[in-house]
Amino acid sequence: QVQFVESGGGLVQPGGSLRLSCAASDRIFRTYDVGWYRQAPGKQGELLAQITYDGRPDYVDSVKGRFTISRDNAKNMAYLQMNSLKPEDTAVYYCNKGRKYGSYFPWGQGTQVTVSS
């Protein structure tokens, strides 16, 4: 099993930026597509972006053009650069396998992102 530790969240004003990091515990991480997910209070969790094991990204419409997913397989790391943040981006953000696998590694603690003036 791979364990994840997410970091980089915080409080930011609308229009601001944050860069989230995801540290994976095992190099098997390199063989999987990775996704960034978020869950806002009272809402279902949603997938925001995925990146294939070899670096091809994909985004949902709500973050396309604002968020950039990347990975560094040598470091067992994934990242989510978030720009032009909006209050509706407020949520706890998680990383895990991409959605196509139909199952997930244990979820980490996530990192809280709060967008507010």
C-alpha positions as a Markdown table, in Angstrom:
| # | Residue | x | y | z |
|---|---|---|---|---|
| 1 | Gln | 0.0 | 0.0 | 0.0 |
| 2 | Val | 1.1 | 3.5 | -0.7 |
| 3 | Gln | 0.7 | 6.2 | 1.9 |
| 4 | Phe | 0.3 | 9.8 | 0.9 |
| 5 | Val | 1.1 | 13.1 | 2.7 |
| 6 | Glu | -0.4 | 16.2 | 1.3 |
| 7 | Ser | 0.9 | 19.7 | 2.1 |
| 8 | Gly | 1.0 | 23.3 | 0.9 |
| 9 | Gly | -2.6 | 24.4 | 1.8 |
| 10 | Gly | -3.5 | 27.5 | 3.6 |
| 11 | Leu | -5.5 | 30.7 | 3.6 |
| 12 | Val | -5.3 | 32.7 | 0.4 |
| 13 | Gln | -7.3 | 35.6 | -1.0 |
| 14 | Pro | -9.4 | 35.3 | -4.1 |
| 15 | Gly | -7.2 | 35.5 | -7.1 |
| 16 | Gly | -4.2 | 34.1 | -5.2 |
| 17 | Ser | -2.1 | 31.0 | -5.8 |
| 18 | Leu | -1.0 | 27.9 | -3.9 |
| 19 | Arg | 1.2 | 25.0 | -4.7 |
| 20 | Leu | 0.1 | 21.7 | -3.2 |
| 21 | Ser | 2.5 | 18.8 | -2.8 |
| 22 | Cys | 1.9 | 15.1 | -2.5 |
| 23 | Ala | 4.6 | 12.8 | -1.1 |
| 24 | Ala | 4.1 | 9.1 | -1.7 |
| 25 | Ser | 5.7 | 6.5 | 0.5 |
| 26 | Asp | 6.6 | 3.9 | -2.1 |
| 27 | Arg | 8.2 | 4.0 | -5.5 |
| 28 | Ile | 5.3 | 1.9 | -6.9 |
| 29 | Phe | 3.7 | 5.3 | -7.1 |
| 30 | Arg | 5.6 | 5.8 | -10.3 |
| 31 | Thr | 3.6 | 3.2 | -12.1 |
| 32 | Tyr | 0.2 | 4.7 | -11.4 |
| 33 | Asp | -1.7 | 7.6 | -12.8 |
| 34 | Val | -2.2 | 10.1 | -9.9 |
| 35 | Gly | -5.1 | 12.3 | -9.2 |
| 36 | Trp | -5.8 | 15.3 | -7.1 |
| 37 | Tyr | -9.2 | 15.3 | -5.4 |
| 38 | Arg | -11.0 | 17.7 | -3.1 |
| 39 | Gln | -13.9 | 17.6 | -0.7 |
| 40 | Ala | -15.7 | 20.7 | 0.5 |
| 41 | Pro | -18.0 | 20.7 | 3.5 |
| 42 | Gly | -21.4 | 19.2 | 2.7 |
| 43 | Lys | -20.3 | 18.2 | -0.8 |
| 44 | Gln | -19.2 | 15.0 | -2.5 |
| 45 | Gly | -15.5 | 14.5 | -3.2 |
| 46 | Glu | -14.5 | 15.4 | -6.7 |
| 47 | Leu | -11.6 | 14.6 | -9.0 |
| 48 | Leu | -9.9 | 17.8 | -10.2 |
| 49 | Ala | -6.9 | 16.6 | -12.3 |
| 50 | Gln | -5.1 | 13.5 | -13.2 |
| 51 | Ile | -1.6 | 12.8 | -14.6 |
| 52 | Thr | -0.6 | 9.6 | -16.2 |
| 53 | Tyr | 2.5 | 7.6 | -15.0 |
| 54 | Asp | 4.4 | 9.2 | -17.9 |
| 55 | Gly | 3.3 | 12.7 | -17.4 |
| 56 | Arg | 0.1 | 13.4 | -19.5 |
| 57 | Pro | -2.3 | 15.7 | -17.6 |
| 58 | Asp | -6.0 | 16.0 | -17.7 |
| 59 | Tyr | -8.4 | 18.4 | -15.9 |
| 60 | Val | -12.0 | 18.8 | -15.2 |
| 61 | Asp | -13.5 | 21.9 | -16.7 |
| 62 | Ser | -13.9 | 23.8 | -13.5 |
| 63 | Val | -10.1 | 24.0 | -13.0 |
| 64 | Lys | -8.8 | 23.9 | -16.6 |
| 65 | Gly | -6.6 | 26.9 | -17.2 |
| 66 | Arg | -6.2 | 27.6 | -13.5 |
| 67 | Phe | -4.7 | 24.5 | -12.1 |
| 68 | Thr | -1.6 | 22.5 | -13.3 |
| 69 | Ile | -0.8 | 19.0 | -12.2 |
| 70 | Ser | 2.7 | 17.7 | -12.4 |
| 71 | Arg | 4.8 | 14.9 | -10.9 |
| 72 | Asp | 8.4 | 14.0 | -10.2 |
| 73 | Asn | 8.7 | 10.2 | -10.2 |
| 74 | Ala | 12.3 | 10.3 | -9.0 |
| 75 | Lys | 11.1 | 11.9 | -5.8 |
| 76 | Asn | 7.8 | 10.1 | -5.5 |
| 77 | Met | 6.1 | 13.4 | -5.6 |
| 78 | Ala | 3.1 | 15.0 | -7.3 |
| 79 | Tyr | 2.1 | 18.6 | -7.3 |
| 80 | Leu | -0.9 | 20.8 | -8.0 |
| 81 | Gln | -0.2 | 24.5 | -8.9 |
| 82 | Met | -3.4 | 26.4 | -8.3 |
| 83 | Asn | -3.8 | 29.9 | -9.7 |
| 84 | Ser | -6.7 | 32.4 | -9.8 |
| 85 | Leu | -8.2 | 30.8 | -6.8 |
| 86 | Lys | -11.9 | 31.3 | -6.1 |
| 87 | Pro | -13.9 | 31.0 | -2.8 |
| 88 | Glu | -15.5 | 27.9 | -4.3 |
| 89 | Asp | -12.1 | 26.2 | -4.4 |
| 90 | Thr | -12.2 | 26.1 | -0.6 |
| 91 | Ala | -11.9 | 22.4 | 0.4 |
| 92 | Val | -9.6 | 19.7 | 1.7 |
| 93 | Tyr | -7.4 | 18.5 | -1.1 |
| 94 | Tyr | -6.1 | 14.9 | -1.4 |
| 95 | Cys | -4.0 | 12.9 | -3.8 |
| 96 | Asn | -4.4 | 9.3 | -4.7 |
| 97 | Lys | -4.5 | 7.0 | -7.7 |
| 98 | Gly | -6.3 | 8.2 | -10.8 |
| 99 | Arg | -9.9 | 7.3 | -11.1 |
| 100 | Lys | -9.6 | 4.6 | -13.8 |
| 101 | Tyr | -8.3 | 2.0 | -11.3 |
| 102 | Gly | -11.7 | 1.9 | -9.5 |
| 103 | Ser | -10.0 | 1.6 | -6.1 |
| 104 | Tyr | -7.7 | 3.7 | -4.0 |
| 105 | Phe | -4.8 | 3.6 | -1.6 |
| 106 | Pro | -5.6 | 4.7 | 1.9 |
| 107 | Trp | -6.4 | 8.4 | 1.9 |
| 108 | Gly | -4.0 | 10.8 | 3.6 |
| 109 | Gln | -5.0 | 13.6 | 5.9 |
| 110 | Gly | -5.3 | 16.0 | 3.1 |
| 111 | Thr | -4.4 | 19.7 | 3.1 |
| 112 | Gln | -6.9 | 22.5 | 3.8 |
| 113 | Val | -7.3 | 25.2 | 1.2 |
| 114 | Thr | -9.3 | 28.2 | 2.2 |
| 115 | Val | -10.0 | 31.0 | -0.3 |
| 116 | Ser | -11.4 | 34.1 | 1.4 |
| 117 | Ser | -10.9 | 37.8 | 1.7 |
